[in-house]
Amino acid sequence: MDLKVYTRKRKKKKRAHQQTFELPDEMVWEILIRLPVQSLARFKSVSKAWLASISDPSFVLAHLQCSKESQHRNSSSLLVTPQVLVERGPVVGAFSTTIYFYQWSLQEEDMNMKGTATLVYGRHFPATEFRKVSTMAHCDGLMLLPTDTKAYVFNPATRDAIALPQSQHKHGGCLLVGLGLDTSTGKYKVARSFYRSRSSEMVAMGMEIFTINGEEDPWRETLVDPPYPIVCPQTDTHYKGYLFYFINKKSNHQYPDPKGLLRFSLVDETFGVTSLLPNIYHMVEDEGKDVYLNELGGELCATLFILGLRQVLIFMTSDVLNPDWSCRYGIHLPNKFYPLGLPASGRILMRVGNQVIDYDLEYDVSREDGIFDMDDIRYLGPNEDILGHEWPENVRWFDIASYTESLVPVTPKASLRRAL
């Protein structure tokens, strides 16, 4: 990586004197992988050497690992996407086909800045391209948006996006899809479930795979089908090269209840079962409603809601094949909540409805000035002053995800595009 020569000229009365400073390649590398994507985008235009180095897959990976480590240490960076219902025109009642991504940081010391989310990327699709949307999934800076026609993958930081081919199989409502990393190849895959047959007595499902920037056909079916019916709709949870699904107990007439999560390997594309909270599984009536699954602090997290006791238990494990679920936190709250991140020791970010709460685990209370209503957040666009704007009442919900920005490409020749 030849990036180490920097030149500065100093004018003197009689003659110009030129000084040359050199930094070791290793030092330049360590500096660059810690910079935000926006800065690296500008540095790409410095020279061909800088462009080649920043675009190199090894640099993209090193930058991603650095971003993930930073996010695990302090999960205070969130990505917010308002999902808006259309109130006028030929598609009244459908969801807007203009998608916005706002970055919101709770690490800011200034409370005014904590109440402001900044537009990272916006993308408009034709008004009739889809009518329904489902919850987004996040993996290594990539965002997956399932709809009732296609699935879309975005990298908001690089303004790169792709619309995946439309499904040829039967599905109900929004597509049942998930996004994750094949750790054996370094490629990102989208897995899409579909119905082979469905009746009151039996449900048979299949699975097909799309490899982002892959060389094979756009969609291909897996050699084996899911052994259990899957709850629909749901957006899959990714952790360590696996996708996890809640099993539909009501449609599972063929086999005994496995009392766990259906696990799909993105490496060998086979299925298995990961046990789910075996010691208290008898308290779970409906996994899809009583349990929330996500990655938290670099571990797989299962949050159990015990509404009768008004208590929430948070279990975590790092082993998905033989999990040892450890109850890390027990919180008394009157409402369901969803953990978003661990911003610092003794704290947890939680979502309760349209609120995000910065909660103090030691004292079992929300932190002072730590309750944020998403309707009151100021959303700042590229041509707006610091006051920004609020979203109108036709926002159906806000997608909120713990966000790690990256340079991971979505299209073969990804370039930085100008946002809306």
C-alpha positions in Angstrom: 0.0 0.0 0.0 1.9 3.1 -1.2 0.2 5.9 0.7 3.0 7.3 2.8 4.4 10.3 0.9 3.1 13.7 2.0 4.5 16.9 0.6 4.2 20.5 2.0 5.8 23.5 0.4 7.1 26.5 2.4 7.9 29.8 0.7 10.9 31.7 1.6 12.1 35.1 0.3 14.8 33.7 -1.9 13.7 30.2 -2.8 11.0 27.6 -2.2 11.9 24.8 0.2 10.2 21.5 0.0 9.8 19.1 3.0 8.7 15.5 2.6 7.2 13.5 5.5 6.8 9.8 5.4 4.6 7.6 7.5 5.0 3.8 7.7 2.4 1.9 5.7 1.3 0.1 8.9 0.5 3.5 10.6 -1.4 4.8 7.6 -3.4 1.6 7.5 -4.3 1.8 11.2 -5.4 5.4 10.8 -7.6 4.8 7.7 -9.4 1.7 9.0 -10.7 3.9 12.0 -12.1 6.6 9.8 -15.8 6.9 9.0 -17.0 5.9 5.5 -17.8 9.5 4.6 -14.1 10.5 5.1 -12.9 7.5 3.2 -15.2 8.4 0.3 -13.4 11.7 -0.1 -10.0 10.1 0.2 -10.8 7.8 -2.7 -10.3 10.8 -5.0 -6.8 11.7 -3.7 -5.0 9.3 -6.0 -5.3 6.0 -7.8 -3.3 4.3 -5.1 -5.7 5.5 -2.4 -8.7 4.5 -4.5 -7.2 1.0 -5.0 -6.3 0.5 -1.3 -9.6 1.7 0.1 -11.5 -0.5 -2.3 -9.4 -3.6 -1.6 -11.4 -6.4 0.0 -8.8 -6.8 2.8 -9.2 -3.1 3.7 -13.0 -3.4 3.6 -12.8 -6.3 6.0 -10.3 -4.6 8.3 -12.5 -1.4 8.4 -15.6 -3.5 9.2 -13.9 -5.4 12.0 -12.8 -2.1 13.5 -16.3 -0.6 13.2 -17.9 -3.7 14.8 -15.5 -3.7 17.7 -16.3 0.0 18.3 -20.0 -0.7 18.2 -19.7 -3.6 20.6 -17.9 -1.5 23.1 -20.5 1.3 22.8 -23.7 0.5 21.0 -25.0 4.0 20.8 -25.2 4.4 17.0 -28.7 3.6 15.6 -30.2 3.6 12.1 -33.7 4.9 11.9 -36.1 4.3 8.9 -39.6 5.8 9.1 -42.2 3.5 7.4 -44.8 5.9 6.0 -48.4 5.2 4.8 -49.5 6.9 1.6 -52.5 9.2 2.2 -53.0 10.5 -1.4 -52.9 9.3 -4.9 -53.6 5.9 -6.6 -51.9 3.8 -3.8 -53.7 5.2 -0.7 -53.1 2.9 2.2 -49.9 1.4 0.8 -46.5 2.1 2.3 -44.3 4.8 0.7 -41.8 3.6 -1.8 -39.3 6.3 -0.7 -37.0 4.9 1.8 -34.9 7.1 4.2 -32.1 6.1 6.5 -31.2 8.4 9.4 -28.2 7.9 11.7 -28.9 8.7 15.3 -26.2 8.7 17.9 -26.9 8.7 21.7 -23.2 9.2 22.4 -23.5 13.0 21.9 -23.0 15.0 25.1 -25.1 17.9 23.7 -28.8 17.0 24.4 -29.9 18.9 21.3 -27.7 16.7 19.2 -29.0 13.6 21.0 -32.5 14.6 19.8 -31.4 14.9 16.1 -31.0 12.2 13.5 -29.1 12.9 10.3 -30.1 11.6 6.9 -27.5 9.2 5.5 -29.2 8.0 2.4 -32.6 8.1 0.7 -33.9 6.1 -2.3 -37.1 6.4 -4.3 -38.8 3.5 -6.1 -41.8 3.7 -8.4 -45.1 4.2 -6.6 -46.5 0.8 -7.5 -43.4 -1.3 -7.0 -44.6 -2.6 -3.6 -47.4 -1.9 -1.2 -46.3 -3.6 2.0 -43.1 -3.6 3.9 -41.8 -5.7 6.8 -39.2 -5.2 9.6 -35.7 -4.6 8.3 -32.6 -6.7 9.1 -29.1 -5.5 9.6 -25.8 -7.3 9.0 -22.4 -5.6 8.8 -23.7 -2.3 7.6 -26.1 -3.8 5.0 -29.9 -3.3 5.5 -32.4 -5.8 4.1 -36.0 -4.5 3.4 -38.6 -7.2 2.7 -41.7 -6.2 0.8 -44.7 -8.0 -0.7 -43.0 -8.1 -4.1 -39.2 -7.9 -3.9 -36.5 -7.7 -1.3 -34.0 -4.8 -1.3 -30.5 -4.6 0.1 -28.9 -1.3 0.9 -25.6 0.0 2.2 -26.7 3.4 3.4 -23.1 4.6 4.2 -21.9 4.0 0.6 -25.3 4.8 -1.0 -25.3 1.4 -2.7 -28.5 -0.6 -3.3 -29.9 -3.6 -5.2 -33.4 -4.8 -5.8 -33.4 -8.6 -5.7 -35.4 -10.5 -8.4 -39.0 -11.1 -7.7 -40.1 -14.4 -6.1 -41.7 -17.0 -8.3 -43.0 -19.0 -5.4 -46.1 -18.6 -3.2 -45.9 -16.5 -0.1 -48.3 -14.7 2.1 -47.9 -11.0 2.7 -44.3 -9.8 2.9 -41.5 -12.1 1.9 -39.9 -14.2 4.6 -36.3 -13.4 4.1 -33.0 -13.0 6.0 -29.6 -11.6 5.4 -26.3 -12.9 6.7 -22.6 -13.8 6.0 -21.3 -17.0 4.6 -18.1 -17.1 6.7 -16.5 -19.7 4.5 -16.5 -17.4 1.4 -16.9 -13.9 2.8 -20.1 -13.5 0.6 -23.4 -12.2 1.9 -26.5 -14.2 1.2 -30.2 -13.6 1.3 -32.3 -16.6 2.2 -36.0 -16.6 1.2 -38.6 -19.1 2.5 -41.7 -20.0 0.5 -44.6 -22.4 0.6 -44.5 -25.5 -1.4 -48.0 -26.5 -0.1 -50.2 -25.3 2.6 -53.4 -26.7 4.1 -55.1 -27.0 7.5 -53.4 -30.4 8.0 -49.9 -29.9 6.6 -47.5 -27.1 5.6 -44.5 -27.8 3.5 -41.9 -25.0 2.9 -38.8 -24.5 0.8 -35.8 -22.2 0.8 -33.9 -20.4 -1.9 -30.7 -18.4 -1.8 -29.4 -15.3 -3.5 -25.7 -14.5 -3.2 -24.8 -10.8 -3.3 -22.1 -10.3 -5.9 -22.2 -14.0 -6.6 -21.5 -15.7 -9.9 -24.3 -18.4 -9.9 -27.9 -18.0 -11.0 -29.8 -15.2 -9.2 -31.9 -17.6 -7.1 -31.3 -21.3 -6.4 -33.2 -23.7 -4.1 -31.4 -25.4 -1.2 -30.9 -29.1 -1.5 -32.9 -29.7 1.7 -36.2 -28.0 2.8 -36.9 -26.6 6.2 -37.9 -29.5 8.5 -40.5 -27.4 10.3 -42.9 -24.7 9.2 -41.8 -21.2 10.0 -43.7 -18.4 11.6 -44.8 -15.8 9.0 -44.2 -13.0 8.8 -40.8 -12.6 10.5 -37.4 -11.2 9.5 -34.7 -13.7 10.3 -32.1 -13.1 12.9 -28.4 -13.5 11.9 -25.6 -14.5 14.2 -22.2 -16.0 13.3 -23.1 -17.3 9.9 -26.5 -18.7 10.9 -30.1 -17.5 10.4 -32.6 -18.2 13.1 -36.4 -18.7 12.8 -39.3 -19.2 15.2 -41.1 -22.4 14.4 -44.8 -22.3 13.7 -46.2 -24.6 16.4 -49.8 -24.3 15.1 -48.8 -25.6 11.7 -46.4 -28.2 12.9 -48.6 -31.3 12.7 -46.0 -33.7 11.5 -43.3 -33.7 14.2 -43.0 -33.2 18.0 -42.3 -29.7 19.2 -38.5 -29.3 19.0 -38.6 -26.6 21.8 -36.1 -24.4 20.1 -35.2 -22.2 17.1 -34.9 -23.4 13.6 -31.2 -22.8 12.6 -30.0 -22.4 9.0 -26.3 -22.5 8.1 -25.3 -20.0 5.4 -22.1 -22.1 4.9 -23.4 -25.6 4.1 -27.0 -24.5 3.7 -28.4 -27.1 6.1 -30.9 -26.9 8.9 -30.7 -27.7 12.6 -32.4 -26.8 15.9 -30.9 -24.5 18.6 -32.5 -25.1 22.0 -34.3 -22.1 23.4 -34.3 -21.4 27.1 -34.8 -25.1 28.1 -35.2 -24.4 31.9 -38.1 -22.0 31.4 -39.4 -23.1 28.0 -42.7 -24.2 29.7 -43.4 -20.5 30.4 -43.3 -19.7 26.7 -46.7 -19.9 25.0 -45.9 -18.3 21.7 -42.2 -17.7 20.8 -43.1 -15.1 18.1 -44.9 -13.0 20.7 -43.3 -13.8 24.0 -39.6 -13.9 22.8 -37.6 -11.3 20.9 -34.4 -12.5 19.2 -31.4 -10.3 18.2 -27.7 -9.9 18.4 -26.6 -7.9 21.5 -23.1 -7.0 22.4 -21.7 -9.6 20.1 -23.9 -12.5 21.5 -27.2 -14.1 20.5 -29.8 -12.6 22.7 -33.3 -13.9 23.6 -35.6 -11.5 25.5 -38.5 -13.2 27.3 -41.6 -11.2 28.3 -43.4 -12.4 31.4 -46.4 -10.1 31.3 -48.1 -11.6 34.4 -45.1 -10.6 36.5 -44.4 -7.5 34.5 -40.8 -8.7 34.2 -38.4 -9.0 31.3 -35.6 -11.5 31.3 -32.6 -11.2 28.9 -30.7 -14.4 28.1 -27.5 -14.5 26.1 -25.2 -17.1 24.6 -22.2 -17.2 22.2 -22.6 -20.9 21.3 -25.4 -21.6 18.8 -24.9 -25.3 18.4 -24.9 -26.2 22.2 -26.2 -23.0 23.8 -25.8 -22.3 27.5 -28.4 -19.6 27.9 -27.3 -17.3 30.7 -29.8 -14.8 32.3 -27.8 -11.6 32.2 -30.5 -9.1 33.1 -33.9 -9.0 34.8 -35.9 -5.8 34.5 -39.2 -4.8 36.0 -41.3 -2.9 33.4 -45.0 -2.7 32.8 -44.6 -3.0 29.0 -42.8 -5.2 26.5 -39.4 -3.8 25.4 -36.8 -4.8 22.9 -33.1 -4.4 23.6 -31.2 -2.4 21.0 -27.7 -2.1 22.3 -25.3 -1.9 25.3 -23.9 1.7 25.1 -21.7 1.3 28.2 -21.2 -0.8 31.3 -24.3 -1.0 33.4 -26.6 0.5 30.7 -28.9 -0.8 28.0 -30.8 0.8 25.2 -34.4 -0.4 25.0 -37.3 0.2 22.7 -40.7 0.4 24.2 -43.3 1.2 21.4 -42.1 4.4 19.8 -39.8 5.3 22.6 -36.1 4.5 23.0 -35.0 4.4 26.7 -31.4 4.6 28.0 -31.8 2.4 31.1 -29.5 2.2 34.1 -29.3 -1.5 35.0 -27.6 -0.9 38.4 -30.4 1.2 39.7 -33.2 -0.4 37.6 -34.4 3.0 36.3 -34.2 5.0 33.1 -31.3 7.5 33.0 -32.0 11.2 33.5 -32.8 12.7 30.1 -32.7 9.2 28.7 -36.2 8.8 27.3 -36.6 9.7 23.6 -39.9 9.7 21.7 -39.3 8.9 18.0 -42.1 11.3 17.1 -40.2 14.1 18.8 -36.8 13.5 17.3 -35.7 16.1 14.7 -34.8 14.5 11.4 -32.2 16.5 9.6 -31.9 16.4 5.8 -29.0 17.7 3.6 -30.6 21.1 3.0 -32.1 21.7 6.5 -30.7 23.7 9.4 -30.1 22.2 12.8 -33.8 22.3 13.7 -34.6 19.6 11.1 -38.2 18.4 10.9 -40.6 15.9 12.5 -42.3 13.1 10.7 -46.1 13.4 10.2 -48.7 11.3 11.9 -48.9 8.9 8.9 -45.7 7.1 10.0 -46.8 3.5 10.7 -43.7 2.6 12.6 -40.0 3.4 12.9 -37.5 0.7 12.0 -34.6 1.1 14.5 -31.4 -1.0 14.4 -28.1 -1.0 16.1 -25.9 0.2 13.2 -22.3 -0.5 12.1 -21.4 1.4 9.0 -19.1 -0.3 6.5 -17.7 -0.3 3.0 -19.2 -3.7 2.1 -20.3 -3.5 -1.5 -23.8 -4.5 -2.6 -23.3 -4.2 -6.4 -20.2 -5.4 -8.4 -18.9 -1.9 -9.0 -20.2 -0.1 -6.0 -19.6 3.6 -6.1 -20.6 6.4 -3.7 -23.8 7.9 -4.9 -25.5 11.2 -3.9 -28.4 10.8 -1.5 -31.8 12.3 -2.1 
